[in-house]
Amino acid sequence: MQELLSRKANWLGIAKCAVIPTVMLLLAFVASDVFAHGVADEDKTFIEQNTGVHLLPFIYLGAKHMVTGYDHLLFLFGVIFFLYRMRDVGTYVSLFAIGHSVTLLSGVLTGTHVNPYIVDTIIGLSVVYKALDNLGAFQLVLGFQPNTKAAVLVFGFFHGFGLATKLQELTLSQDGLIPNIVGFNLGVEIGQLLALSAIMIAMGFWRRSEKFRHQAFSANVVLMTAGFILMGYQLTGYFMSSPRIPT
């Protein structure tokens, strides 16, 4: 009982500490393009001005988008945070890859449109979810543990829609569209493997440190805060872009 009260007291302290930086960072960046992770201008020009099959350039663009995709990388970081066996890492990363590949390809090729602000808000929520999961919040507050594999797959679907919305903002040539998008998706997987390798190497050194057990808690609080900031930014964009009802 005493341990439960102590853990709840810690959560209240975390909440107080997380709210202030979240609000401050959101206010600082809400009017900027810091969180506007999209396709670079030079890449947009290339995509829109070229027709036909350009497999290698699209593979490069997909890899570049994933390596620079902080929202996707934050979620991956949270997913593998407490995974020590390569088999487990492979299982969860594969589920994530299947999820975002399905919706990336189907979203672009079938012309399925979703609101990018809503999708990116859910992507921010995925970061919050994983941080809370790593902190043991669901077991503590709700009394049960959600199926982590199912959650990674489902959130992978939304991450894929997030990638699809970035491409749907562009004028894509129908000439060579299918191989180019497949190439882009392949590039995303390559970028994911490169980023994952760097994260795993860094995590390996960090886990050997005696401070890891103490810093892991704080790291996931920061991860959760970053997720809330991403959600706040995207929700702000959604409400500011929505048509206003005249009074």
QUIJOCOR-V439844 format. One line per field, one symbol per residue. ss: DSSP state (@ for helix, = for strand, . for the rest). phi: phi as a letter, one per 40 degrees, with the letter a starting at -180 (. if undefined). burial: I if it has 24 or more other ideal C-beta (glycine too) atoms within 12 Angstrom, else O. A space follows every 10 residues. Layout:
ss=???
phi=???
burial=???
This chain:
ss=.@@@@@@@@@ @@@@@@@@@@ @@@@@@@@@. .......... @@@@@@@@@. ....@@@@@@ @@@@@@@..@ @@@@@@@@@@ .....@@@@@ @@@@@@@@@@ @@@@@@@@@@ .....@@@@@ @@@@@@@@@@ @@@@..@@@@ @@.....@@@ @@@@@@@@@@ @@@@@@@@.. ......@@@@ @@@@@@@@@@ @@@@@@@@@@ @@@@@@@@.. .@@@@@@@@@ @@@@@@@@@@ @@@@@@@@@@ @......
phi=.ccccccccc ccccdccccc ccccccccbc cbbdcccbcc dccccccccb bgcbccdccc cccccccccd ccccccdccc dbcbccccdc ccccccccdc cdcccccccc gcbbcccccc ccccccccdc cccccgcccc ccgabccccc ccccccdccc cccccccccb cccccgcccc cccccccdcc cccccccccc cccccccccc cdcccccccc cccccccccc cccccccccc ccccccb
burial=OOOOOOOOOO OOOIOOOIOO OIOOIIOOOI OOOOIIIIIO OOIOOOIOOO OOOIOOIIII IIIIIIIOII IIIIIIIIII IIIOOOOOIO OIIIIIIIII IIIIIOIIIO OOOIOIIIII IIIIIIIIII IIIIIIIOOO OOOOOOOIOO IIIIIIIIII IIIIIIIIOI OIOOOOIOOI IIIIIIIIII IIIOIIOOII OOIOOOOOOO OOOOOIIOII IIIIIIIIII IIIIIIIOOO OOOOOOO
